[in-house]
Amino acid sequence: MIGRITGTLIEKHPPQIVVDVAGVGYELDVPMSTLYHLPAIGERVALHTHMVVREDAQLLYGFGSEAERASFRQLIKITGVGPKMALAVLSGLSAADLAQAVVMQDVTLLTKIPGVGKKTAERLLLELKGKIADALPGGGAAPQQVASVNSDVLNALLALGYNEREASTAVRQIAVSTSVEDGIRLALKWLSK
């Protein structure tokens, strides 16, 4: 198995890239979250990889972080979720956002991803519960407490008139061990920038 690739980025054709390693060009499919953080063409890049061997193809998937690859591996274990769907999920959400959605059982967030309907989102949340919390900042410490604090801060921001996207982004900026009051204050400070 190929677990990591380091080389020169020579092509970007979303969602596919080509990395030259000692004269051999490796084609990798990457989620958009990884694609956005890649260096310019001609620069060195290092990616965590996952290889899928099928009867008709050998496919290589690349990820910018170990958490992203771990999330991908958990997603493809779910019945009915293949690598393309897993890439779509990770293109729409970071590994930390996915972990937070699982902890908070947020169906709405997952249904915003193209190709993920309500039933699929519910199945993902059910199957991933307890398996993906390590991608949360702080290693998933006290997930119920984190979910409660984050939910309270999110609801407060929504009540103050911020839209769901702004509020969710601000909540993700808050440290895991923050109280509700401090979380609201920090979120408002972040939103005012």
C-alpha positions, 0 to 999 in steps of 0.5 A: 500500500502507498501511505504517503506521497512526497514530490512535485505537484505538476498538475491540478484538474479538480478533483484530480492532481498529479504528483511527480515522484522521482520521474513517476507521475502519480494521479490522486483524487483529493477533496476540495479542502485539500486542493485549496491548501495545495502549493502552486504547480512546480512546488513540493507537496506531501500528502497522506494517501489511501489506495483502493484496488478494484477489479478494473482500477487502482485508485489513489486518494490524497489528503492534507492531514491524517485526520482527513484520511482517517475520516475518509476511511471511516466514511468508506466503511459505511454501506452505500458510501464509496470513495466518491461520496466520501470525497464529496463529504470531505469537500463540503466539510473539514474533518473537524466540521464532520466530527462536530456534525456527528457529535451534534447529530446535525443532519442539516449540515450534511444535507447541504453537501451535493449528493447527500440526502436526508436519509443518507445524512442520518445513516452517516451520523448514526454509523459515525457516532463514536468513531470520528470524535478524534478529529475534533480539536482536543481529541474529542474530549467530553464530546457531550459537553463540547456539543452542549456549549457549541450548541448554546453559543450557536443558538445565541449567535442565531438569536442575535441575527447572524446567519447559520454559516457565520455562526457555525464558522465562529463556533468552530473558532472557539476552544473546546474548554470554553464556557458558554459566556466566554464562547459567545464573547469570543465568537462575537469578537471573531465575527467583528473582525 
